[in-house]
Amino acid sequence: MNILFINGSPNKNGNTAALAKELLKGKTYETLNLTDYKIYSYGQQFKEDQLDEVISAMKAADVVVMGSPLYWHNICGSVRNVLDRFYGLVENGELRGRKLYFLFQGASPEKWILGIIRMKLRKDLRERC
């Protein structure tokens, strides 16, 4: 089984990576740190944009674990950019058949915050996964 951990934290060895390491203990997995990639905001087009590399890695994986710290009641900007940019780049059903997990960590995520994030993720990914 090919497992990909996408670390959205700007701190490659921070709490998000530590939580993933604990969650995936005993399993072999590849880590992709979004801080190593140039991923621009939705609507911007630059030749050096590397989102296609991230999406290709997701397509090659059987299991994708996407991790993000919670900043100001939401997922971090790098993860938000990846999810926002799925539109037009990932066709409906293109990631179907993969297991997709989200790992969030923060000082005190409240239930209402997690509910909003859950709703956003379901809306964004329902047709593509």
Helices and strands as residue ranges (DSSP letters): E 3-7, H 15-23, E 29-33, G 34-36, H 51-60, E 63-71, E 74-75, H 77-85, E 99-105, H 111-125
